[in-house]
Amino acid sequence: MTTSAPTEDDLTEAMRDVVDPELGINVVDLGLVYGVSVDEANIATIDMTLTSAACPLTDVIEDQTRQALEGLVADFRINWVWMPPWGPDKITDDGREQLRALGFNV
């Protein structure tokens, strides 16, 4: 086990393994991850939103997050945030390319 805590970049990179089940694009490139941090107890907090507040897939995303962060942190919590609201402007260039490849017009 590593003695140093993961960086925010490490956590963000790991979160690229979490894929939105509806779109098939990772949550980082979709712009759903607003922030990541890790405290002195090696517990990560992920500020994340969804494309809509009514999204029924929070359990799926939490399970994928658990798998993605396993071995990096002692534990994690997702802080579901709704402000600022998500919009297509939050999608990264990589995310836009992936969506275009799937036939979306972004």
N, C-alpha and C positions, 0 to 999 in steps of 0.2 A: 504494500500500500504506500502511496506517495505521502510525503510529509508536508508538501506545500499545497496550498489550496489552488484549485483551478482558477484561471483568470476569466474575466468576462468574455474574452474572445474564445477561450476553450468551451465555455458553456454555450455561447452562441453557435459555435461550429457544431457542437453535439446536437443542438436543437434542429439542425438541418436534417437530422434523421427522423424528425417528427413531421409526418405528412398529413395534410388536410385530407380526410377521407373522401370528401366530395369532389375536390379538384385535382387531387393527386400531386400537388405541389407542396414543398416543405413550408412550414409556418414562418420561417425566417424570410424566405424570398417572397412570400405572400404579404409580408409586412405586418404579421399578426403579433410578433414579439416586440414589445415596446421597450423592454429593458430586462437585464439580468444582473444579479448581484449574488455574492456569497459572503456569509458572515464568518466570524471567528470560529464557530462550531462546525464549519464546512456544510452549512445548510444553504441551499440556493433558493432565491426568490426570483420568480419569473413573472414580470408584468406582461400579460398577454391579453389580447382581445380576440374576438371572433368576427366573422363577416356579418353576423347578426346575433342579437341578444337571444333570439329564440333557437339558436343552433342546438340540436339535441346530441351533439357529438363530444361534449366536454369529457365524458368518461374515456372515450377512445383516445383523445388527445392526452389526457392525464396518464393513461397506460403507456402510450408511446413515449411520453416524456420520462417516465420512470425507467423504461428500458434505455433510452438515449443517455440518461445521466448516471446510470448504474456504474459504479466504480470511480466516478468523478467526484461525487459529493456524498455526504452521509445521509442527506435527505433533501427534499425540495418541497416548495409550495408554489402553486400557481395563484397569483393575484389577478383575478379576472377584472379587467378594467374596461370601461365603456367610454371614457373621455380621454383623449379626443376620439371621436368615433372613427372606426376603420373606413377607409375608402380606397378605391383603386390607385390613388396617388401614392399609397404606402408600399406598393409592390416594387420590388427591386428590378433592375434591368434583367437580371437572370430569370427572375420570376416571370417577367413579361415575355421573354423568349420561350420559356417553358409553356406558358399559356397559349401563345401563338401557335406553338407546335401542336397543341391539342385542339386548335381550331377556334380559340377565343379571339375576339377582336379587341385588343388592349393597346 
